[in-house]
Amino acid sequence: MTTTTTVRVERTAPSIRAALAEHSPQDCARFEAELRDALSATAADPDLEGVDAALTRWHHRAVVSSNPLTADEQELVRRARSGNAAGLRTRDEHGNWTTL
């Protein structure tokens, strides 16, 4: 088993932008444009739902791109896609984690 360090990304526009710029630069401009559009929409309607949705969507992308799967995790995904769930973890009927 490999020990990894998780990169934490705050759910703020500057933190999301920094993570994308470092780990997924092709997405950084798309994030900025989407956030800018969502913020512009608040001029006509002060509802921040669009801004919140943009931050949530891009925060998830920033976290995933900042924390790529390890070789072991990639192997689990490959096996699961082929129908072999051995090694994956799930919760049992009592809510406890168990390995398949």
Beta strands, then each sheet from edge to edge (+ up, - down):
strand 1: 89-91
strand 2: 97-99
sheet 1: 1+ 2-
end
